Amino acid sequence: MQFQSIDPATGETVWDGPAASPAEVQAAADRARAAFPDWADRPRQDRIDAVKRYQAVLKERAPQIAEAISRETGKALWETSTELQAMQGKVDISILAYDERTGERTAATAFGSATLRHRPHGVAAVLGPFNFPGHLPNGHIVPALLAGDTVVFKP
């Protein structure tokens, strides 16, 4: 099966290419599963450093990414540029949220104490929508990576 992206504003083909086969999708999931133990065991700061590098790439390539999203969705460039700013901001918001919401907490209960521990779960599958193809998936991918999970993303 072939995919084709058409610029809704011009009717021009933006790109075309093959869809992933079931075997290729399984291989991506298998690679993410194999990478999970090492990623989950990395210190919090290593994971933060990784998403900060991603944030830097978003900033560096924002004009090109905004142009690509504009061509694929038909949105105005100002709107897709705003989406890129939101994607960059999500990194800092996610780091703050991770620090505020995770860790270990012990509380007294009627029968002793209860301890809450956050830990990675495994592989997350993220499917990108057409309307905000960068920002919405980004809102799942960045927190998952910070939490120590790996991700398979289908744009």
CYANA upper distance limits for C-alpha pairs under 8 A (distance plus 0.5 A):
  1 MET  CA     18 PRO  CA      6.34
  1 MET  CA     19 ALA  CA      6.07
  2 GLN  CA     16 ASP  CA      7.43
  2 GLN  CA     17 GLY  CA      5.96
  2 GLN  CA     18 PRO  CA      4.77
  2 GLN  CA     19 ALA  CA      6.06
  3 PHE  CA     16 ASP  CA      5.94
  3 PHE  CA     17 GLY  CA      5.86
  3 PHE  CA     18 PRO  CA      6.35
  3 PHE  CA     19 ALA  CA      6.62
  4 GLN  CA     13 THR  CA      7.50
  4 GLN  CA     14 VAL  CA      8.09
  4 GLN  CA     15 TRP  CA      6.37
  4 GLN  CA     16 ASP  CA      4.65
  4 GLN  CA     17 GLY  CA      7.06
  5 SER  CA     13 THR  CA      6.35
  5 SER  CA     14 VAL  CA      5.86
  5 SER  CA     15 TRP  CA      5.91
  5 SER  CA     16 ASP  CA      6.70
  5 SER  CA     72 GLU  CA      6.82
  6 ILE  CA     11 GLY  CA      6.24
  6 ILE  CA     12 GLU  CA      6.09
  6 ILE  CA     13 THR  CA      5.01
  6 ILE  CA     14 VAL  CA      6.03
  6 ILE  CA     15 TRP  CA      7.99
  6 ILE  CA     71 ARG  CA      8.43
  6 ILE  CA     72 GLU  CA      6.90
  7 ASP  CA     11 GLY  CA      5.66
  7 ASP  CA     12 GLU  CA      5.85
  7 ASP  CA     13 THR  CA      6.74
  7 ASP  CA     14 VAL  CA      6.63
  7 ASP  CA     71 ARG  CA      5.57
  7 ASP  CA     72 GLU  CA      5.63
  7 ASP  CA     73 THR  CA      7.25
  7 ASP  CA     74 GLY  CA      6.65
  8 PRO  CA     12 GLU  CA      8.27
  8 PRO  CA     71 ARG  CA      7.99
  8 PRO  CA     72 GLU  CA      7.65
  8 PRO  CA     73 THR  CA      7.16
  8 PRO  CA     74 GLY  CA      5.63
  9 ALA  CA     71 ARG  CA      8.12
  9 ALA  CA     74 GLY  CA      5.86
 14 VAL  CA     71 ARG  CA      7.51
 14 VAL  CA     72 GLU  CA      7.37
 20 ALA  CA     24 GLU  CA      6.19
 20 ALA  CA     25 VAL  CA      6.78
 21 SER  CA     25 VAL  CA      6.81
 22 PRO  CA     26 GLN  CA      6.65
 23 ALA  CA     27 ALA  CA      6.57
 24 GLU  CA     28 ALA  CA      6.73
 25 VAL  CA     29 ALA  CA      6.83
 26 GLN  CA     30 ASP  CA      6.53
 27 ALA  CA     31 ARG  CA      6.63
 28 ALA  CA     32 ALA  CA      6.72
 28 ALA  CA    152 VAL  CA      7.24
 29 ALA  CA     33 ARG  CA      6.57
 29 ALA  CA    123 VAL  CA      8.01
 29 ALA  CA    152 VAL  CA      6.86
 30 ASP  CA     34 ALA  CA      6.59
 31 ARG  CA     35 ALA  CA      6.63
 32 ALA  CA     36 PHE  CA      6.59
 32 ALA  CA    123 VAL  CA      6.83
 32 ALA  CA    150 THR  CA      6.23
 32 ALA  CA    151 VAL  CA      6.97
 32 ALA  CA    152 VAL  CA      7.27
 33 ARG  CA     37 PRO  CA      8.35
 33 ARG  CA    122 GLY  CA      7.37
 33 ARG  CA    123 VAL  CA      6.53
 33 ARG  CA    150 THR  CA      7.79
 35 ALA  CA     39 TRP  CA      6.72
 35 ALA  CA    150 THR  CA      7.69
 36 PHE  CA     40 ALA  CA      6.32
 36 PHE  CA    122 GLY  CA      6.69
 36 PHE  CA    123 VAL  CA      7.57
 36 PHE  CA    148 GLY  CA      8.11
 36 PHE  CA    149 ASP  CA      6.85
 36 PHE  CA    150 THR  CA      6.14
 37 PRO  CA     41 ASP  CA      6.66
 38 ASP  CA     42 ARG  CA      6.89
 39 TRP  CA     47 ARG  CA      8.46
 39 TRP  CA    148 GLY  CA      6.34
 39 TRP  CA    149 ASP  CA      7.62
 39 TRP  CA    150 THR  CA      7.77
 40 ALA  CA    120 PRO  CA      6.70
 40 ALA  CA    147 ALA  CA      8.15
 40 ALA  CA    148 GLY  CA      4.66
 40 ALA  CA    149 ASP  CA      6.72
 41 ASP  CA    148 GLY  CA      7.93
 42 ARG  CA     46 ASP  CA      6.72
 42 ARG  CA     47 ARG  CA      7.41
 42 ARG  CA    148 GLY  CA      8.16
 43 PRO  CA     47 ARG  CA      7.28
 44 ARG  CA     48 ILE  CA      6.77
 44 ARG  CA    146 LEU  CA      7.81
 45 GLN  CA     49 ASP  CA      6.49
 46 ASP  CA     50 ALA  CA      6.76
 47 ARG  CA     51 VAL  CA      6.94
 47 ARG  CA    145 LEU  CA      7.34
 47 ARG  CA    146 LEU  CA      6.04
 47 ARG  CA    148 GLY  CA      7.86
 48 ILE  CA     52 LYS  CA      6.57
 48 ILE  CA     95 ILE  CA      7.59
 48 ILE  CA    146 LEU  CA      6.87
 49 ASP  CA     53 ARG  CA      6.70
 50 ALA  CA     54 TYR  CA      6.91
 51 VAL  CA     55 GLN  CA      6.63
 51 VAL  CA     91 VAL  CA      7.23
 51 VAL  CA    142 VAL  CA      7.28
 51 VAL  CA    145 LEU  CA      8.16
 51 VAL  CA    146 LEU  CA      8.03
 52 LYS  CA     56 ALA  CA      6.72
 52 LYS  CA     91 VAL  CA      7.56
 53 ARG  CA     57 VAL  CA      6.85
 54 TYR  CA     58 LEU  CA      6.77
 55 GLN  CA     59 LYS  CA      6.80
 55 GLN  CA     87 MET  CA      8.42
 55 GLN  CA     88 GLN  CA      5.88
 55 GLN  CA     91 VAL  CA      7.10
 56 ALA  CA     60 GLU  CA      6.58
 57 VAL  CA     61 ARG  CA      6.42
 57 VAL  CA     62 ALA  CA      8.48
 58 LEU  CA     62 ALA  CA      5.92
 58 LEU  CA     65 ILE  CA      8.43
 58 LEU  CA     84 LEU  CA      7.64
 58 LEU  CA     87 MET  CA      8.25
 58 LEU  CA     88 GLN  CA      6.97
 59 LYS  CA     84 LEU  CA      8.37
 59 LYS  CA     85 GLN  CA      8.46
 59 LYS  CA     88 GLN  CA      7.41
 61 ARG  CA     65 ILE  CA      6.64
 62 ALA  CA     66 ALA  CA      6.31
 62 ALA  CA     81 SER  CA      7.60
 62 ALA  CA     84 LEU  CA      6.68
 63 PRO  CA     67 GLU  CA      6.62
 63 PRO  CA     81 SER  CA      7.67
 64 GLN  CA     68 ALA  CA      6.73
 65 ILE  CA     69 ILE  CA      6.71
 65 ILE  CA     84 LEU  CA      8.17
 66 ALA  CA     70 SER  CA      6.55
 66 ALA  CA     77 LEU  CA      7.03
 66 ALA  CA     80 THR  CA      5.46
 66 ALA  CA     81 SER  CA      5.67
 66 ALA  CA     83 GLU  CA      8.23
 66 ALA  CA     84 LEU  CA      7.08
 67 GLU  CA     71 ARG  CA      6.69
 67 GLU  CA     77 LEU  CA      6.95
 67 GLU  CA     80 THR  CA      7.91
 68 ALA  CA     72 GLU  CA      6.73
 69 ILE  CA     73 THR  CA      6.42
 69 ILE  CA     74 GLY  CA      8.40
 69 ILE  CA     75 LYS  CA      8.11
 69 ILE  CA     80 THR  CA      6.85
 69 ILE  CA    133 PRO  CA      7.90
 70 SER  CA     74 GLY  CA      5.77
 70 SER  CA     75 LYS  CA      5.39
 70 SER  CA     76 ALA  CA      6.58
 70 SER  CA     77 LEU  CA      6.19
 70 SER  CA     80 THR  CA      6.50
 71 ARG  CA     75 LYS  CA      7.89
 73 THR  CA    130 PHE  CA      7.47
 73 THR  CA    131 ASN  CA      7.59
 75 LYS  CA     79 GLU  CA      6.96
 75 LYS  CA     80 THR  CA      7.17
 76 ALA  CA     80 THR  CA      7.09
 77 LEU  CA     81 SER  CA      6.47
 78 TRP  CA     82 THR  CA      6.76
 79 GLU  CA     83 GLU  CA      6.87
 80 THR  CA     84 LEU  CA      6.89
 81 SER  CA     85 GLN  CA      6.95
 82 THR  CA     86 ALA  CA      6.77
 83 GLU  CA     87 MET  CA      6.73
 83 GLU  CA    132 PHE  CA      8.00
 83 GLU  CA    134 GLY  CA      7.65
 83 GLU  CA    135 HIS  CA      6.48
 84 LEU  CA     88 GLN  CA      6.79
 84 LEU  CA    134 GLY  CA      7.91
 84 LEU  CA    135 HIS  CA      7.68
 85 GLN  CA     89 GLY  CA      6.66
 86 ALA  CA     90 LYS  CA      6.53
 86 ALA  CA    135 HIS  CA      7.12
 87 MET  CA     91 VAL  CA      7.53
 87 MET  CA    134 GLY  CA      7.56
 87 MET  CA    135 HIS  CA      5.75
 87 MET  CA    138 ASN  CA      6.87
 87 MET  CA    139 GLY  CA      8.26
 88 GLN  CA     92 ASP  CA      8.09
 89 GLY  CA     93 ILE  CA      6.85
 90 LYS  CA     94 SER  CA      6.31
 90 LYS  CA    138 ASN  CA      8.10
 90 LYS  CA    139 GLY  CA      7.26
 90 LYS  CA    142 VAL  CA      8.25
 91 VAL  CA     95 ILE  CA      6.76
 91 VAL  CA    142 VAL  CA      7.01
 92 ASP  CA     96 LEU  CA      6.76
 93 ILE  CA     97 ALA  CA      6.58
 94 SER  CA     98 TYR  CA      6.41
 94 SER  CA    142 VAL  CA      7.41
 94 SER  CA    143 PRO  CA      6.25
 94 SER  CA    146 LEU  CA      8.37
 95 ILE  CA     99 ASP  CA      6.72
 95 ILE  CA    143 PRO  CA      8.25
 95 ILE  CA    146 LEU  CA      7.79
 96 LEU  CA    100 GLU  CA      6.68
 97 ALA  CA    101 ARG  CA      6.40
 98 TYR  CA    102 THR  CA      6.20
 98 TYR  CA    143 PRO  CA      7.92
 98 TYR  CA    146 LEU  CA      7.78
 98 TYR  CA    147 ALA  CA      7.92
 99 ASP  CA    103 GLY  CA      8.03
102 THR  CA    117 ARG  CA      8.08
102 THR  CA    118 HIS  CA      6.34
103 GLY  CA    117 ARG  CA      6.72
103 GLY  CA    118 HIS  CA      6.52
104 GLU  CA    115 THR  CA      7.44
104 GLU  CA    116 LEU  CA      6.06
104 GLU  CA    117 ARG  CA      5.21
104 GLU  CA    118 HIS  CA      7.31
105 ARG  CA    115 THR  CA      6.08
105 ARG  CA    116 LEU  CA      5.72
105 ARG  CA    117 ARG  CA      7.36
106 THR  CA    113 SER  CA      7.10
106 THR  CA    114 ALA  CA      6.04
106 THR  CA    115 THR  CA      4.71
106 THR  CA    116 LEU  CA      6.82
107 ALA  CA    113 SER  CA      5.99
107 ALA  CA    114 ALA  CA      5.96
107 ALA  CA    115 THR  CA      6.99
108 ALA  CA    112 GLY  CA      6.38
108 ALA  CA    113 SER  CA      4.76
108 ALA  CA    114 ALA  CA      6.91
109 THR  CA    113 SER  CA      5.40
109 THR  CA    114 ALA  CA      7.04
119 ARG  CA    147 ALA  CA      7.68
119 ARG  CA    148 GLY  CA      8.13
120 PRO  CA    147 ALA  CA      6.20
120 PRO  CA    148 GLY  CA      5.57
120 PRO  CA    149 ASP  CA      5.91
121 HIS  CA    148 GLY  CA      8.37
121 HIS  CA    149 ASP  CA      6.70
122 GLY  CA    148 GLY  CA      8.44
122 GLY  CA    149 ASP  CA      5.60
122 GLY  CA    150 THR  CA      6.82
123 VAL  CA    149 ASP  CA      6.26
123 VAL  CA    150 THR  CA      5.31
123 VAL  CA    151 VAL  CA      5.95
123 VAL  CA    152 VAL  CA      7.69
124 ALA  CA    144 ALA  CA      7.74
124 ALA  CA    149 ASP  CA      7.34
124 ALA  CA    150 THR  CA      6.65
124 ALA  CA    151 VAL  CA      5.19
124 ALA  CA    152 VAL  CA      6.76
125 ALA  CA    151 VAL  CA      6.31
125 ALA  CA    152 VAL  CA      5.41
125 ALA  CA    153 PHE  CA      6.47
125 ALA  CA    154 LYS  CA      8.35
126 VAL  CA    137 PRO  CA      6.82
126 VAL  CA    140 HIS  CA      7.59
126 VAL  CA    141 ILE  CA      7.69
126 VAL  CA    151 VAL  CA      7.56
126 VAL  CA    152 VAL  CA      6.76
126 VAL  CA    153 PHE  CA      5.30
126 VAL  CA    154 LYS  CA      6.76
127 LEU  CA    137 PRO  CA      7.37
127 LEU  CA    153 PHE  CA      6.50
127 LEU  CA    154 LYS  CA      5.39
127 LEU  CA    155 PRO  CA      6.64
128 GLY  CA    132 PHE  CA      8.40
128 GLY  CA    133 PRO  CA      5.96
128 GLY  CA    134 GLY  CA      7.99
128 GLY  CA    136 LEU  CA      7.55
128 GLY  CA    137 PRO  CA      5.92
128 GLY  CA    153 PHE  CA      7.90
128 GLY  CA    154 LYS  CA      6.47
128 GLY  CA    155 PRO  CA      5.05
129 PRO  CA    133 PRO  CA      5.77
129 PRO  CA    136 LEU  CA      7.87
129 PRO  CA    137 PRO  CA      8.20
129 PRO  CA    155 PRO  CA      7.81
132 PHE  CA    136 LEU  CA      6.23
133 PRO  CA    137 PRO  CA      7.25
133 PRO  CA    155 PRO  CA      7.38
134 GLY  CA    138 ASN  CA      6.49
135 HIS  CA    139 GLY  CA      6.80
136 LEU  CA    140 HIS  CA      7.66
137 PRO  CA    141 ILE  CA      6.59
138 ASN  CA    142 VAL  CA      6.34
139 GLY  CA    143 PRO  CA      7.40
140 HIS  CA    144 ALA  CA      6.67
141 ILE  CA    145 LEU  CA      6.67
141 ILE  CA    151 VAL  CA      7.14
142 VAL  CA    146 LEU  CA      6.71
143 PRO  CA    147 ALA  CA      6.60
144 ALA  CA    148 GLY  CA      6.95
144 ALA  CA    149 ASP  CA      5.67
144 ALA  CA    150 THR  CA      7.37
144 ALA  CA    151 VAL  CA      7.80
145 LEU  CA    149 ASP  CA      5.68
145 LEU  CA    150 THR  CA      6.50
145 LEU  CA    151 VAL  CA      7.85
